[in-house]
Each structure stands twice: as structure tokens, then as C-alpha cells.
Amino acid sequence: MSDPYDWRALHARRMAALAPHVREKLEARVAFKPFEEMGVVGFRSMMDDYTSSVPPSPVPYEDVSVPGPAGPIPTRIFKPNGANPEWGACLYLHGGGFIGGGGLDGYSAACGTMAEKTGCVVVFPDFRLPPEHKFPASVEDCWAVAQWMGDNGAAYGFNPDRIAVGGGCTGATHATVVALMARDAGRPRIVFQWLFDAFLDARGDYQSHEENGEGYQLSEADNQYIIRRYLSAPQERWDWRVSPVLAPSLRGAPPTLIVASEFDILRDEMAFYANRLADAGVDVDFRCYPMEGHSFSFGEDETQLSDAGRDAKAALLNGLRKALKGAQA
């Protein structure tokens, strides 16, 4: 009988079961150097190379400065032609392992495409990043932009009482926190959150962290590297703003789409968070796609996505249209 905890043997069986072209793509994503070897500068350069290789925004945008707790937060507002001021807007919080993904240009294609396909405004802030600005700097900036959207939506052509928030990986971490902070503050009104490949528990005490810790895109060693750059002290892992699964209550959280994948180390913490949401009476759509890895649904060229990646993006766009347009969708 084979050892059920022999993760290397499981990895070999999984790879052998994949179609050759799928296996090649996964192996290409795994081929990056370890984050420890790259360092912060190298990791950011890798992120910049990836995001700069996509087309520009397909819709017009305006750059503004949003007042923040440590100074102005550069923010880009994507407004598609024909956007209805009665419709809401999506706050898009970028991923990048906490330490990367900064700047306004890298995610312009993603935000512009979202605006074009939903017909709604998308707001994208360039919040502070660690290690220069440790936790909770990025959380505070994201929350400041959410509040600004609630106060200024009408002036920028969207309904401030109909806001969605979301992101991938660590962007999803911030999205969950913003949604719960808005619930507790009573404003702004968050009507939908989308969490792709979400980092939701910095403690990482789940089988998926062991099962998928090596040989897939996001390794456990890389995950620990970014956590150490994000936090000032290990005990901050127990702060619910770092590990949203530890929030005292999820009752009153907005309807939620969570996209996970079988080969992601973050899979089980997403499943746990989805279960907590459901237990709290929240409408949650949890989708875990088999034989896919971390960030499988990223990328603007749909011809390069798997069927699962396209399905996940379609679910997101449908969820946003319904939440932001309401009865007019």
C-alpha cells in the first residue's frame, strides 16, 4: 500500500495524469527561481516583466490621488463608454505576494478588461508595499480608498452604495479585510467580493500546504518568504487582518465568489473560509478546479487559459454584473 503522505509520489502521479500541453504550462510556471534567491528587487522585476507584456487598457481611465493615512494614494479609475451612474464600481486590489505588483500600469489591462466586459467602473489603487511599509500599511491604504469610493462615487460616475471588492492571492487578503471593515463601520456598502487563489491564513496549518508545498507554482518556501517580508513579528499571523479566517464573525459579509484549485497550497484555507461564510449565512460560491494550480485563471489572453480559467473568469464577470447593475443587469 502506498504512503498517503508521500507528497512527492503524489506529485509524480499527478504530472503523469496531465495532458502533455497542460503539464508543460505548469512546469513552465514552476521554473521561476525561489523568491529567497530572487530577493524583493528581483521578484518585483519578474512581476513587472509579466504585467508589462499584456496589452494596454481597452477603456479610458483617469488618474487621481486619494487621501491616505500616510499621504496621497495614486489611484486609477477605469470608466467604460456607456457606464450608467446608477451602476456600482469594483475596487480591484492587486496581488503580488504582498511585496510586488506596485504601480498603476501593470494591471491596466486586467482592470480595463473588467470595466469593458461588465460596463462598470473599476477603481485600482497603488497602495503601499512591504518590506518598506510593513503590515498594516497596505490594509490601511485599501480601506482609505474604499471609504473614498463611498464618499465620492457620484462625482466619478458610479453608485457609491453598490461597491464590489476583490483580488487575487494577497489582493484577496486585503479584499476580505476591506469587506469586513466596511461591514463593521456601516459604510461603504459592499455588495460582492471575489477572491481568487486567496491567501487567508498566514499560519498555513493545512494539508494543502504540505501536499502542494513543492513542484507547483507557489511553493511553501516562497509563501513563508513573503509572509516574513510583510509582517514585523511572527505573532501578527494571528491578527485577523493578516489571517481573515480568524475574524471573530463573518455574519453580514457580502455575497462571495471564491476560486481555488487542486494544486494550490492555499486551497484548504479557502475551503475553510468558504465554510465559515456559509455557516454565517453568507451566500458563497466556492469553486475548486481540479488539476489546476495557483494563478491558473490569471492572464488577459483567454486563448492561453484553460477551460477552467475561462469558467472562473466568466463566473467573476457574471457576479460583478449582477451585483453592480442589480435589476438592470
C-alpha positions in Angstrom: 0.0 0.0 0.0 1.4 3.4 -0.9 2.0 6.1 1.7 -0.9 8.6 1.6 1.6 11.3 2.9 4.2 10.7 0.2 3.7 14.0 -1.5 6.5 13.5 -4.0 4.9 10.3 -5.2 1.5 12.1 -5.4 3.2 14.9 -7.5 4.6 12.3 -9.9 1.2 10.6 -10.3 -0.5 14.0 -10.9 2.0 15.1 -13.5 1.8 11.8 -15.3 -2.0 12.2 -15.5 -1.9 15.6 -17.1 -2.2 16.1 -20.8 1.3 17.0 -22.2 0.5 20.6 -23.1 -1.1 21.2 -19.7 1.9 19.7 -17.9 4.3 21.9 -20.0 2.5 25.0 -18.9 2.5 24.0 -15.3 6.2 23.1 -15.4 6.9 26.5 -17.0 5.2 28.3 -14.1 7.2 26.3 -11.6 10.6 27.1 -13.3 10.9 30.5 -11.6 13.8 30.9 -9.1 12.8 30.7 -5.4 11.8 34.0 -4.0 14.6 33.9 -1.4 17.1 33.7 -4.3 15.3 36.5 -6.3 15.0 38.9 -3.4 12.5 41.7 -3.3 14.0 43.6 -6.2 14.2 40.5 -8.4 10.7 39.4 -7.5 9.3 42.9 -8.4 11.2 42.9 -11.7 9.7 39.5 -12.5 6.2 40.8 -11.7 6.8 43.9 -13.9 8.0 41.8 -16.8 4.9 39.7 -16.6 2.4 42.6 -16.3 4.1 44.8 -18.9 3.7 42.0 -21.5 -0.1 42.4 -21.7 -2.0 44.9 -23.9 -3.0 48.4 -22.5 -6.4 49.1 -21.1 -9.2 48.8 -23.7 -11.2 51.6 -21.9 -10.4 55.2 -20.9 -9.1 55.9 -17.4 -8.3 58.8 -15.1 -5.5 59.0 -12.5 -6.4 60.6 -9.2 -4.8 61.0 -5.7 -6.8 59.6 -2.9 -6.1 60.9 0.6 -4.5 58.2 2.7 -3.2 57.7 6.2 0.4 58.3 5.1 -0.1 60.6 2.1 -1.8 60.5 -1.2 -2.6 57.1 -2.7 -2.2 57.1 -6.6 -5.4 55.6 -8.0 -6.6 54.8 -11.5 -10.3 54.9 -12.4 -11.4 52.9 -15.4 -14.7 54.1 -16.9 -16.1 52.3 -20.0 -18.2 54.2 -22.5 -21.8 54.0 -21.6 -21.3 53.4 -17.9 -24.5 54.2 -16.1 -24.1 56.3 -12.9 -26.7 54.2 -11.2 -24.4 51.2 -11.5 -21.7 50.4 -9.0 -18.0 50.1 -9.2 -15.4 47.4 -8.4 -12.4 48.1 -6.1 -9.6 45.9 -7.7 -6.8 45.1 -5.2 -3.7 43.7 -6.9 -1.9 40.6 -5.8 1.9 40.1 -6.0 2.8 38.2 -2.8 2.4 41.4 -0.7 5.7 42.7 -1.9 5.1 43.1 -5.7 2.6 44.3 -8.2 3.0 48.0 -7.4 2.5 50.9 -9.9 -0.6 51.8 -11.8 0.4 50.4 -15.2 0.9 46.7 -14.6 -2.8 45.9 -14.0 -4.3 48.3 -16.5 -5.2 45.5 -18.9 -6.9 43.5 -16.2 -8.8 46.4 -14.8 -9.7 47.8 -18.2 -10.9 44.5 -19.5 -13.1 44.1 -16.4 -14.6 47.5 -16.9 -15.2 46.8 -20.6 -16.9 43.4 -20.1 -19.0 44.5 -17.1 -19.8 48.0 -18.3 -19.0 49.3 -14.8 -16.3 51.5 -13.3 -13.2 49.8 -11.9 -11.0 51.6 -9.2 -7.4 50.5 -8.9 -5.1 51.9 -6.1 -1.4 51.7 -5.9 -1.2 51.0 -2.1 2.0 50.9 -0.1 4.0 47.6 -0.1 6.3 45.8 2.3 9.1 45.5 3.2 9.4 49.3 3.0 5.9 49.6 4.6 5.0 46.6 6.8 1.6 45.5 7.9 -0.9 47.2 8.3 0.2 49.9 5.8 -1.4 48.2 2.7 -4.6 47.4 4.6 -4.9 51.0 5.8 -4.5 52.3 2.2 -7.0 49.9 0.8 -9.5 50.8 3.4 -8.9 54.5 2.8 -9.7 54.0 -0.9 -12.8 52.1 -0.1 -14.1 54.9 2.1 -13.2 57.4 -0.6 -15.3 55.5 -3.1 -18.2 55.6 -0.7 -17.8 59.4 -0.4 -17.0 60.3 -4.0 -18.7 57.7 -6.2 -21.3 60.1 -7.6 -18.6 62.6 -8.7 -16.8 59.8 -10.6 -19.8 58.3 -12.3 -20.8 55.3 -10.2 -23.3 54.4 -7.4 -21.4 54.7 -4.1 -23.9 52.3 -2.5 -23.1 49.5 -4.8 -19.4 48.6 -4.5 -17.6 45.3 -5.1 -14.1 44.4 -3.9 -11.8 41.6 -4.9 -8.4 40.5 -6.0 -6.0 37.5 -6.4 -3.8 35.9 -3.8 -2.7 38.7 -1.4 -5.1 41.1 -3.1 -7.8 38.8 -2.0 -6.5 39.0 1.6 -6.9 42.8 1.5 -10.4 42.5 -0.2 -11.7 40.3 2.6 -10.4 42.7 5.2 -11.9 45.7 3.5 -15.3 44.0 3.2 -15.4 43.2 6.9 -14.2 46.7 7.9 -17.0 48.2 5.8 -19.5 45.8 7.5 -18.3 46.9 10.9 -18.2 50.6 10.0 -21.6 50.5 8.3 -20.2 52.1 5.1 -19.4 51.9 2.3 -21.9 49.3 1.2 -20.0 46.3 -0.2 -22.4 44.2 -2.3 -20.0 41.5 -3.6 -16.5 40.2 -3.0 -14.4 38.0 -5.3 -11.4 36.1 -4.0 -9.1 34.3 -6.5 -6.3 32.0 -5.2 -6.8 33.7 -1.9 -4.2 34.0 0.9 -6.4 33.8 4.0 -4.4 32.3 6.8 -0.7 33.2 7.5 -0.4 30.3 9.9 -0.6 27.8 7.0 -1.5 24.8 9.1 -3.4 22.9 6.4 -2.8 19.7 4.5 -2.7 21.6 1.1 0.4 23.4 2.3 2.2 20.0 2.8 0.6 18.3 -0.2 1.3 21.1 -2.7 4.4 22.6 -1.0 6.8 21.7 -3.8 6.6 21.2 -7.5 3.7 23.5 -8.2 3.7 27.2 -8.8 3.5 28.7 -5.3 5.8 26.8 -3.0 5.6 26.7 0.8 9.1 28.2 1.0 8.0 31.1 -1.2 4.9 31.6 0.8 6.9 31.8 4.0 9.3 34.3 2.4 6.6 36.8 1.5 5.0 36.5 5.0 8.3 37.4 6.6 8.6 40.5 4.4 5.0 41.5 5.2 5.0 41.2 9.0 7.1 42.8 11.7 6.6 40.0 14.2 5.5 36.3 13.9 2.6 36.9 16.3 1.0 39.2 13.8 -0.1 36.0 11.9 -2.9 35.8 14.4 -4.3 39.2 13.6 -7.5 38.7 11.5 -6.4 41.4 9.1 -3.5 39.2 8.2 -5.4 35.9 8.5 -9.1 36.7 7.7 -10.2 33.1 8.6 -9.6 34.3 12.2 -12.2 37.1 12.0 -14.5 36.8 15.1 -17.6 36.7 13.0 -18.3 36.6 9.2 -22.0 37.3 9.6 -23.0 40.2 7.4 -20.2 39.7 4.9 -21.2 40.3 1.3 -22.0 37.6 -1.2 -18.7 35.9 -2.2 -17.1 34.1 -5.1 -14.0 32.1 -4.1 -11.9 30.5 -6.8 -9.5 27.8 -5.7 -7.5 25.0 -7.4 -6.5 21.4 -6.5 -2.7 22.0 -6.7 -2.6 25.3 -4.8 -1.1 25.4 -1.3 -3.8 27.9 -0.3 -6.7 25.5 -1.3 -7.7 24.3 2.1 -7.7 27.7 3.8 -10.0 28.9 1.0 -12.3 26.0 1.6 -12.3 26.7 5.4 -13.1 30.3 4.8 -16.0 29.4 2.4 -17.4 27.0 5.1 -17.2 29.8 7.7 -19.0 32.2 5.4 -21.7 29.6 4.7 -22.1 28.9 8.4 -22.6 32.6 8.9 -25.4 32.7 6.4 -23.5 34.3 3.6 -24.2 33.5 0.0 -20.9 31.9 -1.1 -20.0 30.3 -4.5 -16.9 28.2 -3.8 -15.2 26.7 -6.9 -12.2 24.4 -6.6 -11.0 23.4 -10.0 -9.2 20.0 -10.4 -5.8 19.6 -11.9 -5.0 23.3 -11.8 -2.5 25.4 -9.8 -2.1 28.8 -8.2 -2.9 31.7 -10.6 -4.4 29.3 -13.3 -7.0 31.9 -14.2 -4.7 34.9 -14.4 -3.9 36.4 -17.8 -5.8 38.6 -20.2 -5.3 36.4 -23.3 -8.2 34.0 -23.0 -6.8 31.8 -25.8 -4.0 30.9 -23.3 -6.3 30.0 -20.5 -7.6 26.5 -19.7 -11.3 25.8 -19.8 -11.3 26.1 -16.0 -9.6 29.5 -16.2 -12.2 30.8 -18.7 -15.0 29.4 -16.5 -13.6 31.1 -13.4 -13.4 34.5 -15.2 -16.9 34.1 -16.6 -18.2 33.4 -13.1 -16.5 36.6 -11.9 -17.9 38.8 -14.6 -21.4 37.4 -14.1 -21.1 38.0 -10.4 -20.0 41.6 -10.9 -22.7 42.4 -13.5 -25.4 41.1 -11.1 -24.1 42.9 -8.1 -23.2 46.2 -9.7 -26.1 46.6 -12.1 -28.7 44.9 -9.9 -32.1 44.7 -11.6 -30.7 46.4 -14.7 -28.3 43.6 -15.4 
